[in-house]
């Protein structure tokens, strides 16, 4: 049986986490250990993250990230149990490619939350921190297509209300 490295991001109900967060995290660890997972790195990702859309009438979530090794055949059973967890709004699991496993774990252990998405910034802010890009769109420049000699876009013909779509 193949042992694989997984990264899972959990979005928990923020109100439940504020009242009994340690018990919820302990329950999550116990569930992983039930399937023989070895937890390598565990940490909060974002304690009061705003959701893009409401999930179960919740607008905010507590994000938590885990890196663990487990038999790949048991991952499906674990996912089924996670879907039954009422404290969990959403979760996303990624299988980490073995050639990147050491690099990912080292970054997760040493970089703290800088490795997380909340530490990533849009291209314009990153450019101010010394990241250089040759892409004009990444630098926030909008190309002038007319000045470059590109033809103007042709308008699309409109269909009348009774016209059928051409095939």
C-alpha positions, 0 to 999 in steps of 0.5 A: 500500500502506498503512503502518500502526503496530503495537504488539506485545507479546512473551513470550519464554522467560525462561531462554533470554533470561537466557542469550542475550537480546541475540541473541534481540532482534537476531533479532527486529529482523532479522525485522521488518526482513526485512518492511520494518518501521521500528522506532520504539520498543523496550523491555523490558516486564517482565523476569521476569513470572509467567504466568497459566498455564504455556506450554511448561512455563514459569511465567515469561516475559520481556516485550518491547514494540515499536512499528513501522510496516510495510505492512499487507499484510505483517503476515500473513507476519510473524505466520506467521514469529513462530509459528515462533520457538522462543524466543517463547512468545506474542505479541499485535499491535495495529493502532494507530488512525492518529488515536491514533498520535502520542499512543501513540508520544509516551507510549511514548517518554517514559513509560518503563515507566509506560505499560506494564501493569505500571505500572497498578494496581487501582482501590483503589490508583489512588484513593489516588493522586488518581484520583476515581471516582463509581462505588461499585464502583470505590471498593471499596464493596459496595452493600446491595441489601436496604437499597435496596429491591431484591427478594431474588433468587429461587432457581432450581429444581433439576432431577432427574437424569432431567429434560431441559432445557426448550426 
